[in-house]
């Protein structure tokens, strides 16, 4: 008898239209589809911007801590770790 490896659930949605759409909150899906349907596929810069914008929204929706950290960072209330020296011997 052999054991099958267990794959952990992906932390981030796949960077595909389907992966992004499935990870979006229900209240954002219509806006995603409207923008997607109007996208000029010949304009690769806009295609990449569309993908990055909506993938970031999907990641944020999937990770509530990231969302709250983003809000706190924008408000200037995020506690950050002290930087450390990368120089050796110090």
RAZI-V413256 format. One record per pair of residues at least 12 apart in sequence whose C-alpha atoms are under 8 Angstrom apart, sorted by the first residue. I is the first residue (numbers start at 1). J is the second residue. D is the distance in whole Angstrom. If there is no record, write none. Layout:
i={I	I}
j={J	J}
d={D	D}
This chain:
i={12	12	13	13	13	15	15	17	20	20	20	21	23	23	23	23	24	24	24	24	25	25	32	36}
j={59	62	55	58	59	51	55	51	54	55	58	58	58	59	61	62	57	58	61	62	58	61	54	50}
d={6	8	8	7	7	7	7	8	7	6	6	8	5	7	7	7	7	5	6	8	8	7	7	8}
